[in-house]
Amino acid sequence: MTLELCEALGLLDGYEFVASEPANDEDLMTVHSLTYIRNVQRAGRGLANLAELVHYGIGTPDNPVVPNIHEAGADVCGAVLKAARMVMAGEADHAMCIVGGLHHALRSQASGFCFYNDAGVAIARLKQEHPGIRVAYLDTDAHHGDGVQWMFYSDPEVLTISMHESGRYLFPGTGGVEERGRNGGMGYSVNVPLEPFTDDESWISCFEAVVPEALRAFEPDLILSQNGCDGHKLDPLTHLSATTRLYEHIPRRVHELAHELCDGRWVATGGGGYDIWRVVPRAWTMLWSILSHQPIPEKVSGEWLDKWGERSPVRLPSLMRDDPADYPETERDEEISERNRRTVAHVLESVLPRMKR
């Protein structure tokens, strides 16, 4: 739906899709164990004992066994890796792989709809191919970017920043400010857990207080951003209250920071987003517009609305940006903002000073 909306709005004219190869075992083994990979392969071929797979998070309600799950995950990892390699090679300033962003997969466990961790694979491979490279991973999905964080928790050459709904209220239950990194990586894991019902104003304020300062202190060679849009107020799985204003602001600022800090080297992926009708296509079309230096259209394509409106169980918006009048402030907004301000102060006082360059 996102790609068709981009196409209907003329945003893909002059831009090419680039083919990629599936990630191979060597690629996947940069962040996943071989035993785990083999179990995913066997599961997708119907050759595994489901009772044994549960230990690896496979065959659970969040990560059910489906045919060819290994091949699908390898395709995603290969695509994000290709995007990252192109940007590092100077073949593109920016690249978007909207199918990526499967940030919950752990070294030997599937989790949160994710079997393989595409960002982890891309970062680990780039580190092998470009010794000394510094990669900043920025995750603004409503859920904590736990898988990527733990993979590089002791690595001072990888900065992970995650802004998400507090784990006190939402899966995966992690991402507190105290998760700052380990050993040499102390200070290179930055978490900003937000209060439920956080709105655009507070979220953007927290972003601006933490993200530019962290990125400038780190001085990345490349920024890889995960752009989950499940913090929108309409999302059925989270408790945040963002609108499309947030999903325009974040990529615009990341774009600016990439040009300021690392010659524009920026790879963007998708991520979570469960109002697939009203939110996801518009949010990720805005991401592509900004990444590709194009203005965001005012209206959603009529052709697109005609096609998808017939299938949608809800009325689809006709404008690309949400109308603020549809999302009025509540009495609790200031209370929530104050709690988020205290969280940001904690981050600025206890985490960022530990980042050494």
Long-range contacts (C-beta under 8 A, 24 or more apart in sequence): 1-276, 1-277, 1-280, 1-281, 1-308, 2-98, 2-270, 2-280, 2-281, 2-284, 2-285, 2-288, 3-98, 4-281, 4-304, 4-307, 4-308, 5-281, 5-282, 5-285, 5-300, 5-301, 5-304, 6-285, 6-288, 8-301, 8-303, 8-304, 9-285, 9-297, 9-300, 9-301, 9-304, 11-285, 11-288, 11-289, 11-292, 11-294, 11-297, 15-292, 18-82, 18-83, 18-86, 18-95, 20-75, 20-78, 20-79, 20-81, 20-82, 20-83, 21-78, 21-82, 22-71, 22-74, 22-75, 22-77, 22-78, 23-74, 23-75, 23-77, 23-78, 23-81, 23-116, 23-121, 24-74, 27-77, 27-78, 27-81, 27-121, 27-125, 28-74, 28-77, 28-116, 28-121, 30-120, 30-121, 30-124, 30-125, 30-128, 31-107, 31-117, 31-120, 31-121, 31-124, 31-151, 32-105, 32-107, 32-108, 32-116, 32-117, 33-107, 33-108, 35-108, 36-107, 36-108, 36-109, 37-70, 40-69, 40-70, 40-73, 40-110, 40-115, 40-116, 41-70, 43-69, 43-70, 44-68, 44-69, 44-70, 44-71, 56-108, 56-109, 56-110, 57-106, 57-109, 57-110, 57-111, 58-110, 58-115, 60-110, 62-110, 62-111, 62-112, 62-113, 63-110, 63-111, 63-112, 63-113, 63-114, 63-115, 69-115, 70-115, 72-115, 73-102, 73-115, 73-116, 74-116, 75-99, 76-100, 76-102, 76-116, 76-118, 77-116, 77-117, 77-118, 77-121, 77-122, 79-118, 80-118, 80-119, 80-121, 80-122, 80-267, 80-269, 81-118, 81-121, 81-122, 81-125, 83-122, 83-267, 84-122, 84-123, 84-125, 84-126, 84-222, 84-224, 84-267, 85-125, 85-126, 85-129, 87-222, 87-265, 87-266, 87-267, 88-126, 88-129, 88-130, 88-133, 88-221, 88-222, 88-265, 93-263, 93-264, 93-265, 93-266, 94-255, 94-258, 94-264, 94-265, 94-266, 94-267, 94-268, 94-291, 94-292, 95-266, 95-267, 95-268, 96-267, 96-268, 96-269, 96-287, 96-288, 96-291, 96-292, 97-267, 97-268, 97-269, 97-270, 98-269, 98-270, 98-284, 98-287, 98-288, 99-269, 99-270, 100-226, 100-269, 100-270, 100-271, 101-141, 101-226, 101-227, 101-228, 101-269, 101-270, 101-271, 101-272, 102-147, 102-271, 103-139, 103-141, 103-143, 103-145, 103-146, 103-147, 103-148, 103-226, 103-228, 103-271, 104-143, 104-146, 104-147, 104-172, 105-147, 106-146, 106-147, 106-150, 106-151, 107-150, 107-151, 111-146, 111-147, 111-172, 112-143, 112-171, 112-172, 114-147, 117-147, 117-148, 117-151, 118-269, 119-148, 119-224, 119-226, 119-269, 120-147, 120-148, 120-151, 120-152, 122-224, 122-267, 123-148, 123-151, 123-152, 123-158, 123-224, 124-151, 126-222, 127-157, 127-158, 130-221, 132-157, 133-157, 133-221, 133-222, 134-158, 134-159, 134-218, 134-219, 134-220, 134-221, 134-222, 135-159, 135-220, 135-221, 135-222, 135-223, 135-224, 136-161, 136-214, 136-215, 136-218, 136-220, 136-222, 136-223, 136-224, 137-161, 137-223, 137-224, 137-225, 137-226, 138-211, 138-215, 138-223, 138-224, 138-225, 138-226, 138-254, 139-163, 139-164, 139-225, 139-226, 139-228, 139-271, 140-164, 140-207, 140-225, 140-226, 140-227, 140-228, 140-231, 140-250, 141-226, 141-227, 141-228, 141-230, 141-231, 141-271, 141-272, 142-170, 142-228, 142-230, 142-231, 142-235, 142-237, 142-238, 142-240, 142-272, 143-170, 143-171, 143-172, 143-228, 143-230, 143-238, 143-272, 144-172, 144-174, 144-175, 144-191, 144-193, 145-175, 145-226, 146-172, 146-174, 146-175, 148-226, 149-174, 149-175, 149-179, 149-189, 149-191, 152-185, 152-188, 153-181, 153-182, 153-185, 153-189, 154-181, 154-182, 154-183, 154-184, 154-185, 155-184, 155-185, 155-188, 156-181, 156-184, 156-185, 156-188, 156-356, 158-185, 158-188, 159-188, 159-190, 159-214, 159-215, 159-218, 159-220, 159-355, 160-188, 160-189, 160-190, 161-190, 161-191, 161-192, 161-210, 161-211, 161-214, 161-215, 162-190, 162-191, 162-192, 163-192, 163-194, 163-203, 163-206, 163-207, 163-210, 163-211, 164-191, 164-192, 164-193, 164-194, 165-193, 165-194, 165-195, 165-196, 165-198, 165-231, 165-238, 165-239, 165-240, 166-193, 166-194, 166-195, 166-196, 167-193, 168-193, 169-196, 169-239, 170-196, 170-238, 170-239, 177-343, 177-346, 177-347, 177-350, 177-351, 180-350, 180-351, 180-354, 181-354, 186-354, 187-351, 187-352, 187-353, 187-354, 187-355, 187-356, 188-218, 188-355, 189-351, 190-214, 190-347, 190-351, 190-352, 191-347, 191-351, 192-343, 192-344, 192-347, 193-343, 194-240, 194-340, 194-343, 195-336, 195-339, 195-340, 195-343, 196-239, 196-240, 196-336, 197-239, 197-240, 197-241, 197-330, 197-332, 197-333, 197-336, 198-231, 198-240, 198-241, 198-242, 198-336, 198-337, 198-340, 199-241, 199-242, 199-327, 199-329, 199-333, 199-336, 199-337, 200-241, 200-242, 200-243, 200-245, 200-246, 200-249, 201-333, 201-337, 202-333, 202-336, 202-337, 202-340, 203-231, 203-240, 203-242, 203-246, 203-340, 204-245, 204-246, 204-249, 205-337, 205-340, 205-341, 205-344, 206-340, 206-341, 206-343, 206-344, 207-249, 207-250, 207-253, 208-253, 209-344, 209-348, 210-344, 210-347, 210-348, 210-352, 211-253, 211-257, 212-253, 212-257, 213-348, 213-352, 214-352, 214-355, 215-257, 215-261, 216-261, 217-352, 217-355, 217-357, 218-355, 218-357, 219-261, 219-357, 220-261, 220-262, 221-262, 221-265, 222-262, 222-265, 222-266, 222-267, 223-254, 223-257, 223-258, 223-261, 223-262, 223-265, 223-266, 223-267, 224-266, 224-267, 224-268, 224-269, 225-250, 225-251, 225-254, 225-266, 225-267, 225-268, 225-269, 226-269, 226-270, 226-271, 227-251, 227-268, 227-269, 227-270, 227-271, 227-283, 227-284, 227-287, 228-270, 228-271, 228-272, 228-273, 229-271, 229-272, 229-273, 229-279, 229-280, 229-283, 229-284, 230-271, 230-272, 230-273, 230-274, 232-273, 232-275, 232-279, 232-283, 233-327, 234-275, 234-278, 234-279, 235-273, 235-274, 235-275, 235-279, 236-274, 236-275, 237-272, 237-274, 241-327, 243-322, 243-324, 243-327, 244-279, 244-282, 244-283, 244-286, 244-320, 244-321, 244-322, 245-321, 245-322, 245-324, 247-282, 247-283, 247-286, 247-287, 248-286, 248-290, 248-296, 248-321, 251-286, 251-287, 251-290, 251-291, 252-290, 255-290, 255-291, 266-291, 277-308, 277-312, 277-313, 277-314, 277-316, 278-312, 278-314, 278-316, 278-317, 282-317, 282-320, 285-320, 286-320, 296-320, 296-321
